[in-house]
Amino acid sequence: MQIKEAPATNHELREAINILGIETSCDETAAAIVADGKIIKSSIVASQDKLHEKYGGVVPEIASRAHIEKIYPIITEAIEQAQISKGDIDAIAVANQPGLTVALIVGVTAAKTLSFAWGKPLIAINHLHAHLQSALLAEEDLQLPAVALIVSGGHTCLYDYESPLEPKLLGSTIDDAAGEAFDKVAGILKLGYPGGPVIEEIAKKGNPEAIKFPRSMLGRDSLDFSFSGIKTAVLYYCHGQDMKGKNKVDSMSEQEIADIAASFEAAVVDVLVKKTKLAAEKIGAKTVLLGGGVAANSKLRGRLQEMCDSALPPKKLLVAPKQYCTDNAVMVASLGYYKFKAGLFADLTLEPKATG
């Protein structure tokens, strides 16, 4: 997969539409410059993993304070790395939904301030729709219809993708998202935070068939997701059904913990793949898109590729590069380009929204 990241010539910079993207929906402070929706001029991301690690999850107030400290230095660095001036920026795109309100408000406030001060159009971006763009950065000939799976810490969704401006929601989680389940199970197993990468690594040494954790499908035709059941199943396995037993994790061998991690990962991936297959069959999809933080999981990528290859006719799988799976501003700026071309601008009354 070839993604254009080399700096453009001065001529290209003058001709291109340069979008400044800003992302603060959760615990990454990010800014990027993307030209014409595809050419990545810069991408700066400041992670807060260390700040939230001891809590086993994101603390909104801590996230907000970190965003306030980092937002303008990150934006400045993104512009400098892109080797352009503010005069070369055509619009400012910002994720204003969904996410943590106290985190979103930092990015939205910064974007509105710069829009007013620089006289640049403001573009409101749905964070989940932006994740879809991460899977399309290198694609020049998208075959439609396409089904898109977004799997992250806060969301698990399926979309009927018709265009960057019109993704239609097919199903979403009714409780815990897949990424949240990874974090919670990592906490139960005392593996650290964030849970996705550490569970994936430890699961490589485990037996995915060691424990038969539940696969919640919510009905034969449902495209919604539920991962609270498997999280609870892991908890009961470690503490006993009445939650009064001693935490067995303290006395488990590395192999036993690896088996739990592998069995948990296998169950989550099974549900994600089966739901995506069902959605693809329902809309007659030619292409499958995969994005979001959990899209970095190698087991999920491999199983979806197998699903696409075995379909009749085979489907094309487009997966976000791993560096653009987690929250970033490249995806915000990329989607911002298409909204810019469509003339879909926001005004300075723009507000953050927790849901979207």
N, C-alpha and C positions, 0 to 999 in steps of 0.2 A: 504494500500500500504506500503510494507516494503522495505525501502532502507537501505542498509548496510552502517552504519556510524561509527561503533565501531572500535577503533584502532586495527590493526592486530598484531599478534605476530611477534617476530623477524624473525622466520622462514618464515612466510607469506610475510613479507616485502622483504626478500631476493629473494623469488620466484616470487613475483608479478612484473608486469610492471607498474612502477609509472610514471605518466605524470604530469608535472607542467603545469597548464593552466593559461593563462593571458588574461584578458578581459578589454579593454578600448574603446569600440566602440562608446560610447555616454557619459553618465554622471555617470557611476558606475566604480570605480577602483576595480578590483577583481582579486584574485589569488586563486588557489585551487590545491590540490594534490588528484588525483583519481587513484586508482589501478585497473588494468584490466578492465577499462571502467565502473565499477559498484561500487566499494568500495570507498566511500568518506572519505578520510583521513583528509581533512580540506577544509574549504570554508570561505574565508574572502572577504567581500564586503564593500566598503566605498561609501556611497551614497552622492550625491551632491544636493539633493532636496532643502535644505535650501538656497544654493547658488543661485539657479535659480528661486526660488519661486516668488520673486518680479517682475521678467520679464515674468512670465507666460509661460515659455518654456526654453529650454536649449540654453545658449549662448556659442558658440563653444570656444571662446578664454578663457572664465572663466573655462570651462570644462577642456581644455588642461592644464592650469596652475595648477588646482587641481590634475590632474593625475600626473603631474611632481612631485608635492610635496609628493604624497602618494604611488607611484608605488613600490618603493623598500622597504619601511616599510611594505607594504601589502604582498609582496612576501616573505619577511623574516618571517612575522607572520604566513603565510600559511605553510611554511616549518617547523617552530617550533611547530605549532599546530599538524602537522602530525607526529611529533616525528621521523623524519628521517633526514638524512644529504643530502647535495647536491650530494654526491656519490651514494645515493640510487635512484636518479632521472634518468630515462632512456631517457627522451626527454622533450622538451619544446614546448608546443602548444600555439599559439597566434592567436587571432582573427585579421585578417588583412583586412577584408571586410565583408559586407558593413558597412558604418558608417560615422561619422564626421572625415574627414582626419586629422585634427589637434589633434583629440583625439586618433585615431588609431595609429598615428605615435609614440606616447609615449609608448604604449604597444609593438609595433613592435620593436622599438629601444631597449627597455629593454630586450625583448626576444632574439634578435640577439646578444646583448652584453653578456648575460649569456650563450648563445649557444657557442659563441667563447671562452669565459673565462673558461667555465667548460668542453668544449669538448663534448657537448651533441647535438644530432640531433635536428633540428628545424622543426616544423610542422606548416603549414599555415592552418588556419581554417576559413571557411565561417561562419560568425556569425549567419545567418539564419538557415543554416544546423545544427548548434550546438543546436539551440533551439529545434530541433526535438529530440535530445538526452535527453533533460530534461523529456520528456514524457515516455522515455524508461528505466529509471534508475532502476526500479524495475521489469521490464518485462523479463522473461526468455524464453518465447515461443511466439514470435511475429508471428501472423497469417497474411500472405500476400495473396493478395495485400492489401496495406494500403493507405489511403488518409490522408494527414497531413495538418492541418490549423495552420499557424503561424500568430498571431495577436499581434502587438506591436505598440509602439509610432511612429515608422518610416516605418513599413512594414505591409502589410496584404497579405498573400500569401497562395496558395494551391499547394501541391506537391503530386505527385505519388511517394510514398516511397517504393523503392525496396530493398535498403540496405543503411547503413550509408554513403556509398561512392557514391551512385548514385540516390539521390532524383531528380525527374524530375519536373520542374516547370509547373503547369497547368494553373495558373492565378495569377495575382497580382493587386495591386491598380494602377489606372491610374492617381490618384491625391492624396488626403489626405488619410492617413492610418487611421484605426479605432481608434487607440490610440491617434493620433493627433487630431481627431475630439472630443474625450472625453476631451482633454486638452483645446481645443478652446471653446467648449460649457461651460466647467466649468468656463472659463474666462468670457464669456458673462454673465453667471449667478452670477459672482462674488463669486465663491465658493472656489477659491484657486487652488494650484498646488501641486502635480500632479492631473489631473482631474479624472482619472479612479476610484480610491478608494472613493473619495468624492462624485462623482455622484452616484456610486453604493449604498453608504450608504443613501444618501438623497432620492434616487429613491424608497427605501423600503417603504417610507411613502406616495408615490405618486400613482396616477392612470395611468397605462401604456396606457390606451385607451382614456385619456383625450384630447389629441391632435393628429391628424392624420399627423404625419410627413412623408415625402416621403421615399420610399424604392427604391433605384436605383439598378436595376438588369442588366442594359446594354444589354438587349436582352435575349431571352428565354434560349439560350444555352451558354451564356457567363459565364466564370469562373473568369472574372476580377471583380474588386471592384471599387466603387467610393463613397466617403463619403463627398465630398465637398458640395453636394447638401443639405444634411441634416444639415450640419453646417450652411449653408446660410439660410435655413428655420428657424432655431432657432434664428438666428440673426434678420431676418425680423419680426419674431413673437414678439421679444422684442423691436425692434426699428421702426417697420413699413416698408412697402414695399419700400418706397422711402428713407429710412434710415435718414429721417429728423425728425422723431417723437422722443419724449422724451423716454429715456430708461425706460421702464415700470418695469424693475427689481427692481428699487429703491422703488417702491410703491407696489410691489407684496407681498402677504402673504407667509409664509413658505409653506403652502399647494400648492399654485400656482407654486412656484419654484419646489417643489417636483414633481408635476404633469408634468412639463416640463422635468425634469430630467428622470422620469420614462418613459415618452413617447419617448424621445430621445433614451434612453437605449434599449427600446423594438424594435425600428426601426432598430438600428444597429445590434442587436442580430438576428432579423428576417433575415436580409440579409446574415449574416455570416452562419447561420444554413442552409438556403435554398441553398446557393452556395455549402456548404460542402456536403449536401445531393445529389445535382446534380453531383458533382465530384465523390462521392462514387458510385453512380449508373453507371456513365460512365465507371469506371475502375473495377467495380465489387468488391469493397473493402470489406474485412472481418473485418478490423480494422480501427478506426479513431483515429488519434493522434492530440492532441491540446497542443500548447506551445506559449510562448511569454507573455509579460506583461499583456495584456488584458485577457489572459487565466485564470487569477486569478478571473475574474468576475463570481460570483455565478450564475447569470441568464444565462450566456452563457454556463457554465458547465451543468446546469440543462436541458436547452433546447437541447443541443447536446446529453445528456444521453437519453432524451425522444426520440429523433430522432433515436438513435441507437437501443433502446429497441423495438421500433415499426416497425423497418425494417424487411422485410421477405427475408432471415432469419435475425435474430438480429445480430447487429455488436458489437464488443467490443470497448469501448471507453477508451483510455489511455490518461490521462491528467497529465501534469507536476505538481508536488507538488507546492503549492503556493510560498514557499521560493525559488523555482528555476524557477518561471515564468519570473520574471524580469531578467535583464542581470546579469550573474554570470559566474564564471570561471569553475564551475563544468561541465557545458555542453561543454565547450571548451576542457577541459582535457579528458572528456569521448569520444568525437569524435576523439580527438587526439590519443587515444589508438587504434582505428580501422584503422586510417591512418598509425600509427606506424607498426601495424601488416601487412599492405599491402605494406609497404616500400615506402610510399608517403611522401618524405621529401622535404623541401625547402632549399635554400642556403642563404648566407648572403646578396644577392642582393634583398631579399624580400622587397616589398614596400606595404604600405597601399593603399587601393582602396575605394573610396567613394561608388561605386556601386558594385554589385556582384550577 
